[in-house]
Amino acid sequence: MRAQDLPSYTYRVFRDEPSGEYVAECQEIPGLSGIGETPAEAMAELQEAVVGWLEVIEGQGVPFPAPDTALRKTA
């Protein structure tokens, strides 16, 4: 699986004030995050983590979490 093949998940990037680093999170996969010096670096790290996580659960026969469409409708 490649990053461009990811489901249409909801991502958010914010700056962690104490460290000054950027953190990217995926709404549909709580606890999974990426950290970087820029928003783009944080997103790239998160996408790599999401790809790896989805490959693991796919290998276990677990279905992928569905994208949270409710967030998209209100944003």
C-alpha positions in Angstrom: 0.0 0.0 0.0 1.2 3.5 -0.8 0.3 6.8 0.9 -1.7 7.8 -2.2 -3.8 4.7 -1.8 -4.9 5.6 1.7 -8.7 5.8 2.5 -10.0 9.4 2.8 -9.3 9.8 6.4 -9.5 13.0 8.4 -6.1 14.4 9.4 -5.2 17.3 11.6 -1.9 19.0 12.1 -1.0 21.3 15.1 2.0 22.8 16.7 3.0 21.3 20.1 3.9 24.5 22.0 6.2 23.0 24.6 8.4 21.2 22.0 7.8 23.5 19.0 7.3 20.4 16.8 4.3 19.8 14.5 2.1 16.8 15.3 -0.2 15.1 12.7 -3.1 12.9 13.8 -5.6 10.7 12.1 -9.2 11.0 13.4 -10.1 7.4 12.5 -7.0 5.9 14.1 -6.6 7.3 17.7 -3.2 7.1 19.1 -1.3 7.1 15.8 0.6 10.3 15.0 3.5 11.7 13.1 5.9 14.4 14.4 8.1 16.7 12.4 9.8 20.1 12.2 7.2 21.2 9.6 3.6 20.4 9.0 4.6 18.5 5.8 7.2 16.4 7.7 4.6 15.5 10.4 2.1 14.5 7.7 4.6 12.4 5.8 5.5 10.6 9.0 1.9 10.0 9.9 1.1 8.7 6.4 4.0 6.2 6.7 2.7 5.1 10.1 -0.9 4.8 8.7 0.3 2.7 5.8 2.2 0.3 8.1 -0.7 0.1 10.5 -3.2 -0.7 7.7 -0.9 -3.4 6.3 -0.7 -5.1 9.7 -4.4 -5.2 10.3 -5.1 -6.2 6.7 -2.7 -9.2 7.3 -4.7 -10.1 10.3 -8.0 -10.0 8.4 -9.3 -6.9 10.3 -11.3 -4.5 8.2 -10.0 -0.9 7.8 -11.7 1.8 9.8 -14.3 3.6 7.7 -13.6 7.3 7.0 -15.4 9.6 9.3 -17.8 11.3 6.9 -19.6 13.3 9.6 -16.5 15.5 10.1 -16.3 16.2 6.4 -20.0 17.4 6.2 -19.5 19.9 9.0 -16.2 21.3 8.0 
